[in-house]
Amino acid sequence: RISRIKNNGIYLKRFNEKNIIKVLLKIEPDIIINTIAMTDVDACEKKIVSARNSNIKTIKTITNSILKISTKNYSPFLIHISTDQVYSGKGPHKESNIKPINNYAKTKLIGEKVASKVKSCIIRTNFLGYSQKNKNFNSWIINNVFQNKKIFC
């Protein structure tokens, strides 16, 4: 884990190619999983530059670092977490029908194109968060598990 928080994995004060390359050469990972993203859709609409920096520039830094250290015998595989919001309307969706409708989806789609410049797998998914305050599907599942209730599908 690479982190900008001390004592939380490999600490990097600056997330740049030089530092990423140094870490990759030191630990030589077979797989890199990128979970860095600005995921608050409303914030991505208000803070366009921040969304571009997080969802495009970050993955560009990672892929450029991978390209610079890759050799015939070594090239880490990248797993890039994206979003299903690159589609709009009712599904099922086809690759030919990608139509991002907001800045979040647009920046994630551009990030996917950047990630595809190296050996990679792009996962388009939707995360449902847990909230103690607001009831949602995830909190329902968690509460039922803690209460040893059976969940039927």
Contacts in CASP RR format, 6 or more apart in sequence:
PFRMAT RR
TARGET T0000
AUTHOR 0000-0000-0000
METHOD contacts of the structure
MODEL  1
RISRIKNNGIYLKRFNEKNIIKVLLKIEPDIIINTIAMTDVDACEKKIVS
ARNSNIKTIKTITNSILKISTKNYSPFLIHISTDQVYSGKGPHKESNIKP
INNYAKTKLIGEKVASKVKSCIIRTNFLGYSQKNKNFNSWIINNVFQNKK
IFC
1 8 0 8 1.000
1 9 0 8 1.000
1 10 0 8 1.000
2 9 0 8 1.000
2 10 0 8 1.000
2 12 0 8 1.000
2 15 0 8 1.000
2 20 0 8 1.000
2 23 0 8 1.000
3 9 0 8 1.000
3 10 0 8 1.000
3 11 0 8 1.000
3 12 0 8 1.000
4 11 0 8 1.000
4 12 0 8 1.000
4 13 0 8 1.000
4 15 0 8 1.000
5 11 0 8 1.000
10 23 0 8 1.000
10 27 0 8 1.000
12 19 0 8 1.000
12 20 0 8 1.000
12 23 0 8 1.000
13 19 0 8 1.000
15 58 0 8 1.000
15 61 0 8 1.000
16 61 0 8 1.000
17 61 0 8 1.000
17 64 0 8 1.000
17 65 0 8 1.000
17 68 0 8 1.000
20 61 0 8 1.000
20 62 0 8 1.000
20 65 0 8 1.000
21 65 0 8 1.000
21 68 0 8 1.000
21 69 0 8 1.000
24 32 0 8 1.000
24 65 0 8 1.000
24 66 0 8 1.000
24 69 0 8 1.000
24 76 0 8 1.000
25 69 0 8 1.000
28 74 0 8 1.000
28 76 0 8 1.000
29 76 0 8 1.000
30 76 0 8 1.000
30 77 0 8 1.000
31 76 0 8 1.000
31 77 0 8 1.000
31 78 0 8 1.000
31 79 0 8 1.000
32 62 0 8 1.000
32 66 0 8 1.000
32 76 0 8 1.000
32 77 0 8 1.000
32 78 0 8 1.000
32 79 0 8 1.000
33 78 0 8 1.000
33 79 0 8 1.000
33 81 0 8 1.000
34 58 0 8 1.000
34 59 0 8 1.000
34 62 0 8 1.000
34 78 0 8 1.000
34 79 0 8 1.000
34 80 0 8 1.000
34 81 0 8 1.000
34 115 0 8 1.000
35 81 0 8 1.000
36 54 0 8 1.000
36 58 0 8 1.000
36 59 0 8 1.000
37 54 0 8 1.000
37 55 0 8 1.000
37 58 0 8 1.000
37 81 0 8 1.000
37 108 0 8 1.000
38 44 0 8 1.000
38 47 0 8 1.000
38 50 0 8 1.000
38 51 0 8 1.000
38 54 0 8 1.000
38 55 0 8 1.000
38 104 0 8 1.000
38 107 0 8 1.000
39 83 0 8 1.000
39 104 0 8 1.000
39 127 0 8 1.000
40 104 0 8 1.000
41 85 0 8 1.000
41 102 0 8 1.000
41 104 0 8 1.000
43 50 0 8 1.000
43 51 0 8 1.000
44 50 0 8 1.000
44 51 0 8 1.000
44 55 0 8 1.000
44 102 0 8 1.000
44 103 0 8 1.000
44 104 0 8 1.000
44 107 0 8 1.000
45 102 0 8 1.000
45 103 0 8 1.000
45 104 0 8 1.000
48 103 0 8 1.000
51 103 0 8 1.000
51 104 0 8 1.000
51 107 0 8 1.000
52 107 0 8 1.000
54 107 0 8 1.000
55 104 0 8 1.000
55 107 0 8 1.000
55 108 0 8 1.000
55 110 0 8 1.000
55 111 0 8 1.000
56 107 0 8 1.000
56 110 0 8 1.000
56 111 0 8 1.000
56 114 0 8 1.000
59 80 0 8 1.000
59 111 0 8 1.000
59 114 0 8 1.000
59 115 0 8 1.000
60 111 0 8 1.000
60 114 0 8 1.000
62 78 0 8 1.000
62 115 0 8 1.000
63 78 0 8 1.000
63 114 0 8 1.000
63 115 0 8 1.000
63 117 0 8 1.000
63 118 0 8 1.000
66 75 0 8 1.000
66 76 0 8 1.000
66 78 0 8 1.000
66 118 0 8 1.000
67 117 0 8 1.000
67 118 0 8 1.000
69 76 0 8 1.000
70 76 0 8 1.000
70 118 0 8 1.000
75 118 0 8 1.000
75 119 0 8 1.000
76 119 0 8 1.000
77 119 0 8 1.000
77 120 0 8 1.000
77 121 0 8 1.000
78 115 0 8 1.000
78 118 0 8 1.000
78 119 0 8 1.000
78 120 0 8 1.000
78 121 0 8 1.000
79 120 0 8 1.000
79 121 0 8 1.000
79 123 0 8 1.000
80 111 0 8 1.000
80 112 0 8 1.000
80 115 0 8 1.000
80 120 0 8 1.000
80 121 0 8 1.000
80 122 0 8 1.000
80 123 0 8 1.000
81 123 0 8 1.000
81 125 0 8 1.000
82 108 0 8 1.000
82 109 0 8 1.000
82 111 0 8 1.000
82 112 0 8 1.000
82 115 0 8 1.000
82 122 0 8 1.000
82 123 0 8 1.000
82 124 0 8 1.000
82 125 0 8 1.000
83 104 0 8 1.000
83 105 0 8 1.000
83 108 0 8 1.000
83 124 0 8 1.000
83 125 0 8 1.000
83 126 0 8 1.000
84 124 0 8 1.000
84 125 0 8 1.000
84 126 0 8 1.000
85 100 0 8 1.000
85 102 0 8 1.000
85 104 0 8 1.000
85 105 0 8 1.000
85 108 0 8 1.000
85 126 0 8 1.000
86 98 0 8 1.000
86 99 0 8 1.000
86 100 0 8 1.000
86 105 0 8 1.000
86 108 0 8 1.000
86 109 0 8 1.000
86 112 0 8 1.000
86 124 0 8 1.000
87 93 0 8 1.000
87 97 0 8 1.000
87 98 0 8 1.000
87 99 0 8 1.000
88 99 0 8 1.000
88 100 0 8 1.000
88 101 0 8 1.000
88 105 0 8 1.000
89 99 0 8 1.000
98 109 0 8 1.000
100 106 0 8 1.000
100 108 0 8 1.000
100 109 0 8 1.000
112 122 0 8 1.000
115 122 0 8 1.000
116 122 0 8 1.000
128 136 0 8 1.000
128 137 0 8 1.000
128 138 0 8 1.000
129 136 0 8 1.000
129 138 0 8 1.000
130 136 0 8 1.000
130 138 0 8 1.000
130 139 0 8 1.000
130 142 0 8 1.000
131 138 0 8 1.000
131 139 0 8 1.000
132 139 0 8 1.000
141 151 0 8 1.000
144 150 0 8 1.000
144 151 0 8 1.000
145 151 0 8 1.000
END
